[in-house]
Amino acid sequence: MFNEFILAEKILTDALLINSKDDNIYYYLGLAYRKQKKNKQALDAFKESINLNPSNGDAHYALGNIYAS
């Protein structure tokens, strides 16, 4: 299962090359990082998702979970 998150990270990173303004890509990239215990990268991805779309409640929630852990 861990390999799936590594693959997701690669696919989402590639997707950012096509559209770096999509907050959902950053959100899902943050989730992939989080599952791999890459909390610094997850934090940055969630923050960028919120920066692009302050209404993204899922990203706010995920960011809060990192701070709470």
Biopython code that builds the backbone (N, CA, C, O; Angstrom):
import numpy as np
from Bio.PDB.StructureBuilder import StructureBuilder

atoms = [
    (1, "MET", "N", (0.822, -1.195, 0.000)),
    (1, "MET", "CA", (0.000, 0.000, 0.000)),
    (1, "MET", "C", (0.869, 1.264, 0.000)),
    (1, "MET", "O", (0.509, 2.267, -0.617)),
    (2, "PHE", "N", (2.003, 1.213, 0.686)),
    (2, "PHE", "CA", (2.893, 2.370, 0.749)),
    (2, "PHE", "C", (3.326, 2.802, -0.649)),
    (2, "PHE", "O", (3.450, 3.996, -0.925)),
    (3, "ASN", "N", (3.557, 1.822, -1.534)),
    (3, "ASN", "CA", (3.969, 2.127, -2.908)),
    (3, "ASN", "C", (2.922, 2.932, -3.662)),
    (3, "ASN", "O", (3.251, 3.707, -4.559)),
    (4, "GLU", "N", (1.653, 2.744, -3.293)),
    (4, "GLU", "CA", (0.581, 3.502, -3.938)),
    (4, "GLU", "C", (0.712, 4.992, -3.648)),
    (4, "GLU", "O", (0.411, 5.820, -4.507)),
    (5, "PHE", "N", (1.151, 5.331, -2.463)),
    (5, "PHE", "CA", (1.311, 6.745, -2.111)),
    (5, "PHE", "C", (2.534, 7.357, -2.792)),
    (5, "PHE", "O", (2.543, 8.540, -3.131)),
    (6, "ILE", "N", (3.559, 6.537, -2.985)),
    (6, "ILE", "CA", (4.733, 6.998, -3.743)),
    (6, "ILE", "C", (4.322, 7.275, -5.186)),
    (6, "ILE", "O", (4.718, 8.286, -5.764)),
    (7, "LEU", "N", (3.528, 6.375, -5.765)),
    (7, "LEU", "CA", (3.032, 6.568, -7.132)),
    (7, "LEU", "C", (2.119, 7.788, -7.202)),
    (7, "LEU", "O", (2.209, 8.573, -8.147)),
    (8, "ALA", "N", (1.250, 7.956, -6.225)),
    (8, "ALA", "CA", (0.358, 9.124, -6.195)),
    (8, "ALA", "C", (1.171, 10.406, -6.136)),
    (8, "ALA", "O", (0.845, 11.377, -6.818)),
    (9, "GLU", "N", (2.237, 10.421, -5.322)),
    (9, "GLU", "CA", (3.102, 11.599, -5.241)),
    (9, "GLU", "C", (3.683, 11.943, -6.610)),
    (9, "GLU", "O", (3.698, 13.109, -7.007)),
    (10, "LYS", "N", (4.159, 10.931, -7.329)),
    (10, "LYS", "CA", (4.739, 11.148, -8.657)),
    (10, "LYS", "C", (3.697, 11.698, -9.627)),
    (10, "LYS", "O", (3.962, 12.665, -10.342)),
    (11, "ILE", "N", (2.533, 11.096, -9.655)),
    (11, "ILE", "CA", (1.471, 11.521, -10.578)),
    (11, "ILE", "C", (1.023, 12.948, -10.261)),
    (11, "ILE", "O", (0.848, 13.760, -11.169)),
    (12, "LEU", "N", (0.839, 13.251, -8.987)),
    (12, "LEU", "CA", (0.383, 14.585, -8.600)),
    (12, "LEU", "C", (1.458, 15.642, -8.849)),
    (12, "LEU", "O", (1.143, 16.767, -9.239)),
    (13, "THR", "N", (2.705, 15.292, -8.630)),
    (13, "THR", "CA", (3.796, 16.219, -8.931)),
    (13, "THR", "C", (3.835, 16.508, -10.428)),
    (13, "THR", "O", (4.046, 17.650, -10.837)),
    (14, "ASP", "N", (3.634, 15.483, -11.239)),
    (14, "ASP", "CA", (3.565, 15.678, -12.691)),
    (14, "ASP", "C", (2.365, 16.541, -13.070)),
    (14, "ASP", "O", (2.450, 17.371, -13.976)),
    (15, "ALA", "N", (1.253, 16.342, -12.375)),
    (15, "ALA", "CA", (0.052, 17.140, -12.661)),
    (15, "ALA", "C", (0.291, 18.622, -12.384)),
    (15, "ALA", "O", (-0.261, 19.480, -13.072)),
    (16, "LEU", "N", (1.108, 18.920, -11.384)),
    (16, "LEU", "CA", (1.413, 20.321, -11.086)),
    (16, "LEU", "C", (2.184, 20.994, -12.211)),
    (16, "LEU", "O", (2.114, 22.212, -12.372)),
    (17, "LEU", "N", (2.917, 20.208, -12.990)),
    (17, "LEU", "CA", (3.623, 20.764, -14.145)),
    (17, "LEU", "C", (2.641, 21.237, -15.207)),
    (17, "LEU", "O", (2.945, 22.143, -15.984)),
    (18, "ILE", "N", (1.479, 20.631, -15.236)),
    (18, "ILE", "CA", (0.442, 20.988, -16.202)),
    (18, "ILE", "C", (-0.428, 22.123, -15.669)),
    (18, "ILE", "O", (-0.780, 23.047, -16.403)),
    (19, "ASN", "N", (-0.772, 22.041, -14.375)),
    (19, "ASN", "CA", (-1.659, 23.051, -13.787)),
    (19, "ASN", "C", (-1.235, 23.312, -12.344)),
    (19, "ASN", "O", (-1.662, 22.608, -11.429)),
    (20, "SER", "N", (-0.412, 24.303, -12.149)),
    (20, "SER", "CA", (0.093, 24.606, -10.807)),
    (20, "SER", "C", (-0.865, 25.489, -10.003)),
    (20, "SER", "O", (-0.536, 25.897, -8.889)),
    (21, "LYS", "N", (-2.020, 25.783, -10.545)),
    (21, "LYS", "CA", (-2.995, 26.639, -9.861)),
    (21, "LYS", "C", (-4.213, 25.863, -9.358)),
    (21, "LYS", "O", (-5.210, 26.461, -8.953)),
    (22, "ASP", "N", (-4.130, 24.545, -9.384)),
    (22, "ASP", "CA", (-5.253, 23.707, -8.938)),
    (22, "ASP", "C", (-5.064, 23.339, -7.473)),
    (22, "ASP", "O", (-4.175, 22.558, -7.130)),
    (23, "ASP", "N", (-5.894, 23.898, -6.620)),
    (23, "ASP", "CA", (-5.755, 23.653, -5.180)),
    (23, "ASP", "C", (-5.967, 22.196, -4.816)),
    (23, "ASP", "O", (-5.396, 21.715, -3.837)),
    (24, "ASN", "N", (-6.783, 21.484, -5.591)),
    (24, "ASN", "CA", (-7.042, 20.079, -5.283)),
    (24, "ASN", "C", (-5.810, 19.210, -5.498)),
    (24, "ASN", "O", (-5.610, 18.237, -4.772)),
    (25, "ILE", "N", (-4.990, 19.544, -6.475)),
    (25, "ILE", "CA", (-3.759, 18.781, -6.679)),
    (25, "ILE", "C", (-2.871, 18.908, -5.444)),
    (25, "ILE", "O", (-2.327, 17.916, -4.959)),
    (26, "TYR", "N", (-2.730, 20.121, -4.943)),
    (26, "TYR", "CA", (-1.922, 20.319, -3.731)),
    (26, "TYR", "C", (-2.528, 19.601, -2.536)),
    (26, "TYR", "O", (-1.806, 19.033, -1.716)),
    (27, "TYR", "N", (-3.839, 19.624, -2.437)),
    (27, "TYR", "CA", (-4.497, 18.930, -1.327)),
    (27, "TYR", "C", (-4.197, 17.431, -1.366)),
    (27, "TYR", "O", (-3.778, 16.849, -0.365)),
    (28, "TYR", "N", (-4.414, 16.816, -2.526)),
    (28, "TYR", "CA", (-4.178, 15.376, -2.629)),
    (28, "TYR", "C", (-2.694, 15.036, -2.521)),
    (28, "TYR", "O", (-2.340, 13.971, -2.015)),
    (29, "LEU", "N", (-1.837, 15.916, -2.984)),
    (29, "LEU", "CA", (-0.404, 15.718, -2.803)),
    (29, "LEU", "C", (-0.069, 15.751, -1.310)),
    (29, "LEU", "O", (0.738, 14.953, -0.833)),
    (30, "GLY", "N", (-0.686, 16.667, -0.585)),
    (30, "GLY", "CA", (-0.501, 16.711, 0.860)),
    (30, "GLY", "C", (-0.922, 15.417, 1.531)),
    (30, "GLY", "O", (-0.249, 14.941, 2.445)),
    (31, "LEU", "N", (-2.024, 14.849, 1.084)),
    (31, "LEU", "CA", (-2.464, 13.570, 1.645)),
    (31, "LEU", "C", (-1.456, 12.464, 1.354)),
    (31, "LEU", "O", (-1.156, 11.648, 2.226)),
    (32, "ALA", "N", (-0.939, 12.438, 0.141)),
    (32, "ALA", "CA", (0.063, 11.426, -0.224)),
    (32, "ALA", "C", (1.316, 11.586, 0.628)),
    (32, "ALA", "O", (1.871, 10.598, 1.110)),
    (33, "TYR", "N", (1.762, 12.821, 0.816)),
    (33, "TYR", "CA", (2.920, 13.066, 1.675)),
    (33, "TYR", "C", (2.638, 12.612, 3.108)),
    (33, "TYR", "O", (3.481, 11.978, 3.744)),
    (34, "ARG", "N", (1.472, 12.936, 3.598)),
    (34, "ARG", "CA", (1.108, 12.605, 4.980)),
    (34, "ARG", "C", (1.149, 11.096, 5.207)),
    (34, "ARG", "O", (1.640, 10.632, 6.236)),
    (35, "LYS", "N", (0.639, 10.344, 4.258)),
    (35, "LYS", "CA", (0.631, 8.884, 4.381)),
    (35, "LYS", "C", (2.041, 8.317, 4.373)),
    (35, "LYS", "O", (2.277, 7.220, 4.880)),
    (36, "GLN", "N", (2.981, 9.066, 3.795)),
    (36, "GLN", "CA", (4.380, 8.631, 3.761)),
    (36, "GLN", "C", (5.177, 9.198, 4.936)),
    (36, "GLN", "O", (6.394, 9.026, 5.004)),
    (37, "LYS", "N", (4.493, 9.870, 5.855)),
    (37, "LYS", "CA", (5.120, 10.496, 7.025)),
    (37, "LYS", "C", (6.051, 11.648, 6.646)),
    (37, "LYS", "O", (6.987, 11.961, 7.381)),
    (38, "LYS", "N", (5.793, 12.274, 5.504)),
    (38, "LYS", "CA", (6.542, 13.448, 5.061)),
    (38, "LYS", "C", (5.751, 14.684, 5.481)),
    (38, "LYS", "O", (5.163, 15.380, 4.653)),
    (39, "ASN", "N", (5.752, 14.939, 6.790)),
    (39, "ASN", "CA", (4.871, 15.977, 7.333)),
    (39, "ASN", "C", (5.241, 17.387, 6.894)),
    (39, "ASN", "O", (4.348, 18.213, 6.701)),
    (40, "LYS", "N", (6.520, 17.691, 6.730)),
    (40, "LYS", "CA", (6.919, 19.033, 6.276)),
    (40, "LYS", "C", (6.387, 19.290, 4.864)),
    (40, "LYS", "O", (5.838, 20.357, 4.592)),
    (41, "GLN", "N", (6.546, 18.321, 3.975)),
    (41, "GLN", "CA", (6.037, 18.476, 2.616)),
    (41, "GLN", "C", (4.518, 18.534, 2.601)),
    (41, "GLN", "O", (3.932, 19.297, 1.833)),
    (42, "ALA", "N", (3.878, 17.732, 3.446)),
    (42, "ALA", "CA", (2.411, 17.753, 3.542)),
    (42, "ALA", "C", (1.935, 19.120, 4.012)),
    (42, "ALA", "O", (0.985, 19.678, 3.463)),
    (43, "LEU", "N", (2.596, 19.653, 5.024)),
    (43, "LEU", "CA", (2.256, 20.974, 5.545)),
    (43, "LEU", "C", (2.332, 22.026, 4.447)),
    (43, "LEU", "O", (1.424, 22.843, 4.298)),
    (44, "ASP", "N", (3.416, 22.003, 3.682)),
    (44, "ASP", "CA", (3.588, 22.971, 2.590)),
    (44, "ASP", "C", (2.516, 22.805, 1.516)),
    (44, "ASP", "O", (2.003, 23.792, 0.990)),
    (45, "ALA", "N", (2.178, 21.555, 1.191)),
    (45, "ALA", "CA", (1.165, 21.306, 0.162)),
    (45, "ALA", "C", (-0.213, 21.792, 0.616)),
    (45, "ALA", "O", (-0.937, 22.417, -0.159)),
    (46, "PHE", "N", (-0.574, 21.507, 1.860)),
    (46, "PHE", "CA", (-1.870, 21.963, 2.368)),
    (46, "PHE", "C", (-1.926, 23.493, 2.429)),
    (46, "PHE", "O", (-2.951, 24.092, 2.105)),
    (47, "LYS", "N", (-0.836, 24.113, 2.840)),
    (47, "LYS", "CA", (-0.801, 25.578, 2.871)),
    (47, "LYS", "C", (-0.972, 26.170, 1.474)),
    (47, "LYS", "O", (-1.669, 27.171, 1.304)),
    (48, "GLU", "N", (-0.342, 25.559, 0.480)),
    (48, "GLU", "CA", (-0.481, 26.072, -0.890)),
    (48, "GLU", "C", (-1.906, 25.857, -1.392)),
    (48, "GLU", "O", (-2.444, 26.710, -2.097)),
    (49, "SER", "N", (-2.517, 24.740, -1.042)),
    (49, "SER", "CA", (-3.905, 24.496, -1.418)),
    (49, "SER", "C", (-4.802, 25.592, -0.849)),
    (49, "SER", "O", (-5.681, 26.107, -1.540)),
    (50, "ILE", "N", (-4.574, 25.941, 0.405)),
    (50, "ILE", "CA", (-5.372, 26.989, 1.058)),
    (50, "ILE", "C", (-5.068, 28.355, 0.450)),
    (50, "ILE", "O", (-5.964, 29.183, 0.291)),
    (51, "ASN", "N", (-3.816, 28.584, 0.116)),
    (51, "ASN", "CA", (-3.436, 29.841, -0.528)),
    (51, "ASN", "C", (-4.181, 30.025, -1.853)),
    (51, "ASN", "O", (-4.634, 31.124, -2.174)),
    (52, "LEU", "N", (-4.299, 28.943, -2.608)),
    (52, "LEU", "CA", (-4.989, 29.018, -3.902)),
    (52, "LEU", "C", (-6.505, 29.076, -3.749)),
    (52, "LEU", "O", (-7.197, 29.687, -4.563)),
    (53, "ASN", "N", (-7.010, 28.440, -2.706)),
    (53, "ASN", "CA", (-8.461, 28.415, -2.484)),
    (53, "ASN", "C", (-8.739, 28.433, -0.985)),
    (53, "ASN", "O", (-8.832, 27.377, -0.359)),
    (54, "PRO", "N", (-8.870, 29.614, -0.411)),
    (54, "PRO", "CA", (-9.112, 29.718, 1.030)),
    (54, "PRO", "C", (-10.385, 29.018, 1.503)),
    (54, "PRO", "O", (-10.548, 28.796, 2.702)),
    (55, "SER", "N", (-11.275, 28.670, 0.603)),
    (55, "SER", "CA", (-12.521, 27.981, 0.962)),
    (55, "SER", "C", (-12.373, 26.461, 0.998)),
    (55, "SER", "O", (-13.345, 25.757, 1.269)),
    (56, "ASN", "N", (-11.186, 25.950, 0.733)),
    (56, "ASN", "CA", (-10.983, 24.501, 0.723)),
    (56, "ASN", "C", (-10.948, 23.985, 2.157)),
    (56, "ASN", "O", (-9.895, 23.938, 2.792)),
    (57, "GLY", "N", (-12.110, 23.602, 2.646)),
    (57, "GLY", "CA", (-12.247, 23.135, 4.020)),
    (57, "GLY", "C", (-11.469, 21.869, 4.309)),
    (57, "GLY", "O", (-10.969, 21.689, 5.419)),
    (58, "ASP", "N", (-11.360, 20.988, 3.325)),
    (58, "ASP", "CA", (-10.605, 19.751, 3.521)),
    (58, "ASP", "C", (-9.133, 20.052, 3.798)),
    (58, "ASP", "O", (-8.517, 19.415, 4.652)),
    (59, "ALA", "N", (-8.575, 21.015, 3.083)),
    (59, "ALA", "CA", (-7.175, 21.385, 3.281)),
    (59, "ALA", "C", (-6.984, 22.019, 4.656)),
    (59, "ALA", "O", (-5.984, 21.756, 5.325)),
    (60, "HIS", "N", (-7.928, 22.848, 5.082)),
    (60, "HIS", "CA", (-7.851, 23.436, 6.425)),
    (60, "HIS", "C", (-7.877, 22.341, 7.493)),
    (60, "HIS", "O", (-7.110, 22.369, 8.455)),
    (61, "TYR", "N", (-8.765, 21.392, 7.303)),
    (61, "TYR", "CA", (-8.891, 20.286, 8.263)),
    (61, "TYR", "C", (-7.605, 19.464, 8.318)),
    (61, "TYR", "O", (-7.120, 19.135, 9.401)),
    (62, "ALA", "N", (-7.057, 19.134, 7.153)),
    (62, "ALA", "CA", (-5.827, 18.344, 7.085)),
    (62, "ALA", "C", (-4.659, 19.106, 7.717)),
    (62, "ALA", "O", (-3.835, 18.524, 8.422)),
    (63, "LEU", "N", (-4.602, 20.391, 7.461)),
    (63, "LEU", "CA", (-3.544, 21.224, 8.055)),
    (63, "LEU", "C", (-3.677, 21.234, 9.585)),
    (63, "LEU", "O", (-2.678, 21.132, 10.298)),
    (64, "GLY", "N", (-4.887, 21.354, 10.074)),
    (64, "GLY", "CA", (-5.128, 21.311, 11.510)),
    (64, "GLY", "C", (-4.697, 19.995, 12.136)),
    (64, "GLY", "O", (-4.174, 19.967, 13.250)),
    (65, "ASN", "N", (-4.919, 18.916, 11.418)),
    (65, "ASN", "CA", (-4.513, 17.602, 11.919)),
    (65, "ASN", "C", (-3.002, 17.483, 12.056)),
    (65, "ASN", "O", (-2.507, 16.838, 12.980)),
    (66, "ILE", "N", (-2.276, 18.102, 11.143)),
    (66, "ILE", "CA", (-0.813, 18.077, 11.255)),
    (66, "ILE", "C", (-0.390, 18.860, 12.487)),
    (66, "ILE", "O", (0.440, 18.396, 13.269)),
    (67, "TYR", "N", (-0.960, 20.044, 12.663)),
    (67, "TYR", "CA", (-0.601, 20.853, 13.829)),
    (67, "TYR", "C", (-0.978, 20.166, 15.132)),
    (67, "TYR", "O", (-0.296, 20.327, 16.144)),
    (68, "ALA", "N", (-2.066, 19.400, 15.109)),
    (68, "ALA", "CA", (-2.538, 18.721, 16.318)),
    (68, "ALA", "C", (-1.698, 17.492, 16.664)),
    (68, "ALA", "O", (-1.710, 17.026, 17.803)),
    (69, "SER", "N", (-0.977, 16.974, 15.683)),
    (69, "SER", "CA", (-0.199, 15.749, 15.956)),
    (69, "SER", "C", (1.184, 16.021, 16.489)),
    (69, "SER", "O", (1.937, 15.085, 16.758)),
]
sb = StructureBuilder()
sb.init_structure("model")
sb.init_model(0)
sb.init_chain("A")
sb.init_seg("    ")
for serial, (resi, resn, name, xyz) in enumerate(atoms, 1):
    if name == "N":
        sb.init_residue(resn, " ", resi, " ")
    sb.init_atom(name, np.array(xyz, "f"), 0.0, 1.0, " ", f" {name:<3s}", serial, name[0])
structure = sb.get_structure()
